[in-house]
Amino acid sequence: MSGKRKRVVLTIKDKLDIIKKLEDGGSSKQLAVIYGIGETTVRDIRKNKEKIITYASSSDSTSLLAKRKSMKPSMYEELDRAMLEWFNQQRAKGNPVSGPICAKRAEFFFYALGMDGDFNPSAGWLTRFKQRHSIREINIRNERLHGDETAVEDFCNNFRDFIERENLQPEQIYNADETGLFWKCLPSRTSVVKGKRTVFGHKSAEERVTIMCCANATGLHKLKLCVVGKPKKPCSFKSADTSNLPVSYFSQKGAWMDLSIFRQWFDKIFVPQVREHLRSRGLQEKAVLLLNNSPTHPNENVLRSDDGQIFAKYLPPNVASLIQPSNQGVIATMKTNYRAGLLQSNLEEGNDLKSFWKKLTLLDALYEVAMAWNLVKPITISRAWKKILPTIEEREGLDFDEEDISLATVATILQHTKGLENVTTENIEKWLEVDSTEPGYEVLTDSEIIRRAQGQTEESSENEEEAIDLIPEKHINHVAALQWTENLLDYLEQQSDIILPDKLVIRKLRATIRNKKKMSNSSQ
């Protein structure tokens, strides 16, 4: 007769490890044996996956998660949710936070939530709040993101010591950051008249996406842009497979980055692509991803590959805006490239700006922004790391003389755009910077924090989703595709101004379709 199984109480870290193994195809039976628990326990962990991940993502200490065995809720759960949301936003902004400030804020939320009874935000309550969320230090001293040069120097020195200990090369050091992009924000078609300037920037929340750029310190490995839009499959995608897009596309009801999307991106996109790149360079498959303290960035506990060799490290809140590489001209260059590319496309198509603006779809924008990211030069990215890695070597093959698209270049394109020929430099700058301060995460007001803490969320646009679902996916077979290609080639042959390379591209495409048709016929 077998003995009774000893009761095992798993830590939060154990549960995270089990979740990752389940996602990688591990079976409940195998994991139950490995961890000495029942299969029912494994199934319960799978069921509570999002709750466990969200809890770990908001925690501030890996060591505490390795010890903590429960997610004991607060007596005041709504207050706890509101305070955690508020604290994460303050930390992301680098605003000063202290025990007394937290106590005062907790008292405000308690009464704003309409909770019953007396509440005393004592030192004991604050200690328990920190323990529940594994927050090591609640005080953020004088960290209003303005100019703590001492903190910058301290971080840079510590980071250089860290990469020396870990034996990391610039090729193995990455940075990622999000920004909002108003993808359909083109210059308004307003003529210049006496005393009036051309107005730039039609912005709409419906035409906003979140874009995340990620590259290593040499600028030689730029991952596909990560884009978060509202609909799961926009109308403009039609029968396009999202996996074939030039970007990694995710959907979220507000088009914001969130903890779940970031973790999916890290596990399924970042880690595999980094491994592949490092293998191609003959380097150890080990890397660090440097991040700011956005509320949508899970903690280091969650952002770690199975073998622990690819992991995240965070910039202190008071230095992120000063030295984060993506903010040192990289994202700005990508956006300038994007908007200049739109204007150039408009010129090439010979449309007036209003017609072009109406026809522009999200799919068009994704291709344009992917091209804009491709045009960001390695040297632009490499230079952005100079504050952190001043001795970074300039690699062979980089063009150090060629400049990125400049304001003057954009002005020249505008001079040939009907209705915008005489715009001022000041207006062009405003247009190019129209979303320069747009964060990639949702900034909540006190009222929104309260509604979210009470479980009140804005209803998603069901009509929009239904409209998308009603669009039948159009399957185009090889015969039809081949016929259209033949027609296009016939058309090109009749045009005297079409250059040879364009014809060769279509001919190559025709050969590819013919081959696909042949293989399809042979398999039937």
N, C-alpha and C positions, 0 to 999 in steps of 0.2 A: 504493500500500500504506500503510495507516494505521500510525502509530507505536505502539509499545508503551505502554500506559497507565501513567502514573507511579504508583508505589505510594503510596497514601494511608493514613496511620494516624490513625484517628479518636480524638478525645478522648472522655471519658465524657460530657461535655456534648453533643457531637455525637450520640452514641448515644441520649441522652435525647430530643433534638430529633427524631431519626428515629422513635423509638417513638411519640412524640406525633403526628407526621404520619401514621404508619401507622394509628393509632387513629382519626384523623380522616378516613380513607378514601384516603390517599395510596397510590400503587402502587409496588411494589418497583422497577419499571423507571424511573419518573420520579425517585425518590429516588437511585437508583444514578447517574443522569446528573448530578443536582444536586450530589452530594457527591464525584463522581469515583471511585466504587467499583463493584465488581461486584455483580450482583443476588444472588449467593450470600452476599455479606457482609451485605446487607440482610436476607436470610432468616435468617441466623445471629443477627442482632440481634433479630429478631422472636422467634426461638426462645428466646433468653436474656433476654427482656424482664424477667421477675420478678427474676432475679439482678442485672441492671443497676440496676433501680429500687431494690431493697433496698440495694445497695451505695451508691447516690447518696443514698438517704434517711438513711443513717446517717452521711454525711459532714458535716463541720462548716464547709466553706468552698467557696463558689461559685467563687472564683478558682482554687483548686487543682483542682477538677473540670474547669475549662476548659483546664487544662494536662495533667492526668493522662491517659494513654493506655492504661493497663492496670489490671486488677484482680488484680495479682500476689498469689497466695495466700501465706500464712505457711508456714514449715516445719512449724509445729504448728497445723494448721487448727482442730482441736477446741479447743485452748487459745485461739486467736484469737477463735472464736465465743463462748466462755464469757466472755472478758474484755470483748468489745464489749457483750454483754448486760448484764453487771455494771456497766460504766461508764455505759451509757445510763440504767440504773435509778438509779445514784447521782446523776447529773446531774439527773434528773427530780425527785428528792427534795431536791436542794440539799445533799447531804452533802459534807463536806470531802473533796477528792480531791487527791492530790499524786503526784509521781513515785515516792517511796519507798512510799506506800500501794499504788500500782498494782503495783510490783515485788513487794511482799509478797503481794498478792492473786494475781498471776500464778503465783508459786511454789506457792501453795496449790492453785490449779486444776490445775497441771501434775501434781502427785502425786495429787490427788483423781481425775483423769481416768485414772490408771494408765498414764501415758505413759512410754516407755522412754528411757533415756539421761540425760545430765546437762543441766540447764537453768540458765542464768545470766540472770536478768532484769536485764540491764545497761542502761546509758543508751542504748546502741546499739539494743537490742531495743525499748525504749520509743519511740525516735525512729522506727523502722521501723513500729511499731504505729500511731503517729500518722499517718504518711505513707500507710499502707494505707487508712486510714479518713478521711483528710483532716481530722483533728482539729487545729485551730489551737493550742489551749491546753488542756492537760490539767489544769492546776491550777485548782481551784475553792477559793478562799481563804475559809475561815471562813463558808461559805454554808449553814449549817444553818438552815432556813427559820424563823427566829424574829423577827428585828427589826432588820435592817440599814437603818436610816432614811437613812443617808448614801447607800447604794446606791439606795434608792427615789428620793431627790431627784435623784441623778445621772441615773438612767434617765429620769425624767419630764422633766427639762430637755432631755436629748438627744432624746427622742421628740417633744417640742414643736418643737424645731429641725427635726427630720426632717419633720414634717407641714407646717411652714411652707415648707421647701424644695420639698416635693412638691406644695404648694398643695392640700392635702386639707382638706375640710370634715368636721365630725363625721358627716355623713350618709354619708361614704365610709370611715369607720373602723369596723372590725368586731372582735368577739371571739367565740371559740368555746371551749367546754370540755366535757369529758365527766364523767359521774358514774354510779355504779351505782344502780339503783333496784330494790328488792324490791317488785314490782308487786302481789303478793298479800299483802303484809304488813299485815293489819288487826289492830285491837286484839283480844286474846284474849277469848273470852267467859268470863271468870272473875269470879264474884261477889265482892263485897267483904265479908269477914268479919272478925271480931275479930283484930287483930294482923297482918292480911294485906292487901297492896295488890293491886289489879288488875294482872295481868302483861300487858305490851304486847309485841307484836312476834314473830310467827311468821315466821322467816326460812328460806328454802330456796334453795340455789344453783340449783335447777331453776326457780325463780320470780324470777330476777334477770335484768335486761337492762341494757345500757349505753345511756344517753341523752346526746345531745350537743345543747346549746343554742347558738344562734348569733344574734346581733343586732348592729345598728350602735349607735353611741354616742348617737344621738337616741332609740333605742328605737322608732322609727317603722317600721323594717324588721326583722321577726323571721322568719327562715327557718323552714320546717317543721322540727320536731324530727327529728334523726337517731337511729334506734333500732337497736341491734344485739342480736339474739336468737340462740338456738342453732339451731333448725330452719330450713330454707330456707322451708318453708311449714307453719306450725303447723296442727294439726287444726282449731282454731277459725276459721281463715281460710276453710275450706271452698272454695267457688268464688270467693271474693273475689280480685280482681286486686290484687296488691301495689302496683301503680302508682297505684291509686285510694285507697290508705290515707291517713289524715290525717297520717301521718308518713312519712319516708323510711326504709324498712326494709331492713336488711342482715342476713345470717346469718354466724355464726362459731361454731365448735364449742364455745367457752367463753363465748359471748355477750360477748366483749371487743372493743373497738376494736382494729384493727391497721393497719399501714402501708398495706396494699392498699385496705382499706375507706376509710380517710381520704383517700387520693389520689383514689379514685373519687368520693367525696362532693365534694371540692374541684373536680375537673374537670367533673363532670356536673351538680352541683346548685348549689354555691356560686357559681361563676363565672357561669353563665347567669342565675341569679336576681338576682345583684348587678347585672349589666349591665341587666337589665330594670327593676329598681328605679331605678337612676340615670338611665336614659333617661326614665322617668316623671316624675322630678324635674327634668329639664332640666340634669343635671349631667354632667360628663365621665365616661366609663366607666373610671374609675380608682379603685382601692380597696386598702386594706391590711387583712390579717387578723392580729390580734395573738393569739399563742398562747403557752402555757407549754411547757416542755421535756419533755413526755411522750414516752416511748420509742415511742409509736405515731404521733407527728407527724413526717411526713417533713421533711427539711431544706428550706430555702428554694429549693434547687436544683430541687426537684421541684414545689413548690407555687408555680407561676407560670403565668399564662395565656399563650397563644401570643404575644400582642403585648407581654407583660411589664408590662401596666398594672394587673393584679390579682395581688397577691403576698402572701406571708406575712412576718411579722417576729416575732422571738421575745423574750419577756420573760427577763431574766436569772434563773437559778434561785433566787437569794437574795431576789428581790422578788416572785416570781409569786404566792405565797399572800397577800402583803400588799396587793397592788393589782389583781390580775386582776379585771376587772369582774364576770365570771360568779360569782366567789366572794364578792362583796360584797352578798349577799342575793338575787341573781337566781335562782340554782338553788334556794336554800332556799325562796323564795316559790313557785316552780313546784311543788315537792314538797308544800308545805303545801296549795296549791290542789288538788293531785291527791288527797291523802288526805281533805281536807274534802269534795271532790266525791264520793268513794266512799261516805262516810258519808251524805251527803245522798241519793245514789241509793238506798242501802239503805232510808232512811226513806220515800222516795217509793214504793218498791215494796212497802213494808209487810212485808218479810221479817225474820226474826230473823237476826242477824249470821252465825250458823253456816251457814245455808242460802245466804245471799248469798255468803259466802266460797267455798262449794263451787261455785257456779254461775259465779263470775267467771272469764272467759277472758282470754287475752292480747289478743284482738281488742277486748274490752270495755276493757281497760286502755289500749290504744293510743288509743282514742277519748277516754277520760277524761283521759289525760296531754296529749293534743293540746289539749283544752279548757282544761286547767290552764295550759298555756303561753300560750294566747290571752288568758287572764285576767291574765297578768303585765302590768302597766301600763307604758307608755312611760316615765313618770316614774321608776318603780322602776329601770329599766335605765339611764336617763340619770344618775340620782344615783350609780349604781355606778361611773361614770367620773370622778367629781369629783376623786379623788386624782390621776388622770393628766391630766385636762383640767378644771381648776378653773374656767375661764372659759366652759365650755360653755353656750351660750345655751338658755334655757328656751323651747321652741317653742310657738307658738300652738296651741290646741286640746287641750293636755294638762291633765288635771284634777289640780291639785297638792294638793287638799284630801282627795280620796278615798283612803282607806287600803287596803292589801292585806288579804286575809283574815288575821285575827289569831288568837292563841292563844285568846282569849275566845270568838271565833266558833266555833272547833272544839269548845271546852268546851260551848257551848250546844247544838250538834248532838248531842254525846255524851249530854247530859242527857235527850235524847228517844230514846236508843238503849237498848233493853231489855238489862239486865245490866251496863251501863256508865254508869249515871246518876250514880254517886258517885265517879268516878275523880278522882285528884288532878292538880293542875297539873304537878307533877313528872313523873308518869307520861305525861301527854300530851306534854310536851316530849321525853321519851325516845323515844316512838313517832314523833313527827315527825322526830326526828334519827337514826332507826335506821340509815339508810344515808348519813348526812352525810359520813362519812369514806371512803366507798366510791370508789375511783378507777375511771376508765373503762378502765384497762389492767390486764393481769395482772401482779401482783407476784410474781416468782419467788424461791423460796428457793435457797440454794446447790445443794442436791440437784437441784432442777428445772432450774437453769441447766446443771448437768453433764449431766443426761439429754438436754436439748435440744441441747447442743453435740455429744453423741455420736449425735444423730439419732434418739433415742428419744422418741417423742411418744405421748401418750395416745390410744388408739383412740377414734374417734368412736362415738357410739351408733348402730350400724347398725340395730339393732332398731327404734329410734325412727324413723329415716328410712324403713325399710321399712313401718312402720305407717302413716306419713303417705302414702307412695306408694300403699298399698292402698286408700286412701279415694277412691272415684271422684268426679270433679268433676261436680257436678249442674248441668246447664244448665237454666236457667229461661227459658222462652220468653215472648214478650210477652202471649200470650193468658192464660197462667197468672198472670203478674204482675198483669194487669189484673183478673182475677177475684178475686184475693186483696185487691187494693185496694178493689174494690167491696164485698167482704164486710166489710172493716175499716170502711169508711164507714157501712155499715148498722149495724154494732155501735156506733159512736160516736153515731149518731143516737138510739139507744135509751138512751144514758146521760145522765142529767140533770146530771151534774157535770163534763162535758167542755166546756171553754171553746172559743169560736169560733175563735181563732187555730190551735188544734190541728187542728180540722176543715179549716180553709183550707189548712194545709200538706199534708194528705193529698189534698185535692181538686186542689191544684196538681201533686202527684205523679201523680195519676190522669191529668191532662191530658197530662203529659209522656210517660207510658207509651202513651196513646192515639196520640199523635203518632208515637212510635217504631214502633208497630204499623202505622200508616197508611203510613209511609215504607217499612217492610219489605215490605208487600204491593205497593206500587207499583213496587218494584225487581225483583219476581219476574216 
